[in-house]
Amino acid sequence: MNGEHQEEDRDWIDYPEDKNSVKVAVKKHGAMTLEEVAKRLGISLVRVSQIEKQALKKLSKRIKL
């Protein structure tokens, strides 16, 4: 798989209304609340919050390198 396909895979979401693309979703809707993200993904608000915290922790570790 080349770099272009990998980038496309990272941007893919299971949301046909936004052409299954994170970039299209952001362009159409801008920033979304955690509640909006939870509804789109069909998971709880608490779970979205947990994922956000994990992602921020990972980013924080990479920035400190």
Secondary structure, 3 states (H helix, E strand, C coil): CCHHHHHHHHHECCCHHHCCEHHHHHHHHCCCCHHHHHHHHCCCHHHHHHHHHHHHHHHHHHHCC
